[in-house]
């Protein structure tokens, strides 16, 4: 009987050690910087007339535009960016929000934003979007006349919680088709986003 108890104890120790080893060897998916070029986010109206038009939705996990009503993380229309989380605000043609997405804007270079400050994350609400709108308020500067250029603000990194609770960061590079080095608002097509992004696919990790 004593021998059986000793053998049983030895088996439990080996089993526990094996389980611990398996846990320690859990595969962690690698993350890397990705790029997306010419995401077209048109709108109708503007210049004093009501703005409308379908939002273009993007999914970080796939790295693609999506038409899904639920599996999207952020959505673009003109200079406006929405997240799939929070409350609808009554914006014309605003997509339904079914996820837990949220966002904030961090200051620094893409490489220096190495983790998510979850205390700063906010969702869209009835009174404001998580990514502020307007020149100098969010991700861009509008130069006004005579150039009328819309230029991403250097050192502003958009940090997101995705619709399913993971994380991503985005650096917007250009608002003009093919990301010209010296865009001309009168000759280059606008509302074409080019951006770098990093998606953290691992559950529960908020570092990049």
N, C-alpha and C positions, 0 to 999 in steps of 0.2 A: 504493500500500500504506500509505504514511504517512497519507494522507487517511482511509483506512478505519479505521485504528487510532484516529485523533483522533475520528472520528464515533462509533466504538464506545465510547470512553471518555466522550464527552459523553452518550450514551444511558444508560450505567450511572449517571452522576452524577444525571441527571434521574430515573431509576427509583428510585434510593436516596432521593432527596429526596422523591419522591412517597410512598414507603413510610413514611418518617419522618413526613411530614405526616399520613398516614392514622392512624398510631399516636398522634400528638399529639391528633387529633380523636376518639379513642375516646370513645363516649358513656358518661357516668357517670350511673347512675340516681339520681335525687334521693331523699332520705330525709325522712320527716316523722313526727311523732308521731301514732299511731293510738290508738283506744280500743276496748275490748271490754267489753260490759256483760252481767252476769248469766250468766257461765259457771257452770253448775250442776255441782257436784262432790260428789254425795252419797256416803255410805258407810253400810255396815251395821255394827251393833255399836257398841262404844265404852262408856264409863262402866264400865270393868272387864270388859267382854266382848270377845272377839276381833273385830278390825276386818276387814272384807272389802268387796268390791264392785269393780266395774270402774272403772278410771281413765279420766278424760276427757282425751283427747289434743288438743294444739293445734299448729298449723303456722304459723310466723311468715310464711312466704312468701305463703301464701294469706290469712292473717289469720282463719282459721276453725278450728273444731273438726274433727277428722278421725277416721275409723275405720281408717285405713291402719295396717297392722302395722309399716311401715318408715318412712314419710314423716311422722313427727311429731317435734317438738322437745322439748316439755315435756308433762307429764301431771299432772293434779290429782285428788286424792281427799281430801275433808275438808280439813284444813290441810296435808296432805303434798303436796309438789311433787317430781316425778322428772324426770330428763333422759334423752334417748335416747342414752345413751353410758355406758360403764363396765360394771360387773358387776351381776348381779341379786343381791339380798340375802335372798331368801326371803320377801319381803313377800307376803302372800296376794293373789292376782290381779294381781301385778306384770306389766306388759307386757314382752315381749322387747325387748332393747336391741340395735339393729343399726347405730346411727349413731356419730358421734364427739362428740356433744353433751357439754357441760361447763358449769359455772357457778361464780360466786362472788357475794358480796354486797358492794357498794360503798357507802361512806358519802358522802352529799351529796344535792343536789337533782337532779332528772332532767336539768336543763339543764347542770349542772356535770360530769356524767359524760360526757365527750366522747370517750373512747377506751377500749379494752379492754386491761387489764393481763393479757396472756396467761399470765404467770407465776403468776397467782392461780387460774386455771381448774382445777377439779378435777371428776372424774367420780363418779357414784354407785359405791359399792363394797359389798363384803359386810358392812362394819361401819358404814357411814354414808352418808347421802345428801349430795349436793353442796350442797343448800339445807338447812341444819340444821333439825331439828324441835324443838318445845317452846317454851314461852313465853319470850320474850326471847333465844332462841338463833338464830332465823332472821328471818322477816319479820313476826312478829306478837307481841303481848302478850295473854295471857289474864288477865283481871282477877280471875277467881275470884268467890266470893260477895261481895255479894249480886247483882251485875250480870251476872256470867258472860259478859261481852262479850269478843269476839276483835277486836282492833284492829290494823291495820297499823302498823308502827313508822315514824314520820316520819323521812325522811332515809336510808332503806334502799332501795337500788336493786339489783334482781336483774339480773346481767349474764350472758348466755348465749352459748356457742358452739352453733350449731344442729347438727342431725343431719348436715348436709352441709358443715359447716365455715365457715358465715357467722356473723354476730353479731347480737345483739339485746339491748336493755335493757328492763326492766319496772319500773313503779311500781304496786304494788297499792294501790288506793284504798279498797276496801270488801270485806267478807266477807258482806254481807247484801243481800238482793234489793232492787234498785232503788237501792242505795247511799244510804240515808237519812242525813241530816246528823247525827242523834242516834239511832243504832240502839238498839233494845230487844231484848235476847236472848230475851225471853219472847213478843214479838209479831211481830218481824221474822224472816222465813225466813233461815236461815243457809246456808253452803256455796254462796253465789252470789258468784263473784269478779267485781269490776269493776276494770279496770286500764288504764293507759296503757302503750304500748310503742313503741319505735323499732326497726325492722328495717333492717339494713345489707345490701342485696341484691347489692352489688358484690363480686365475687370478689377476695380478697386484701386488702380494706380493713377495718381494725379501728377506724375512727373513726365518730362519730355527728354 
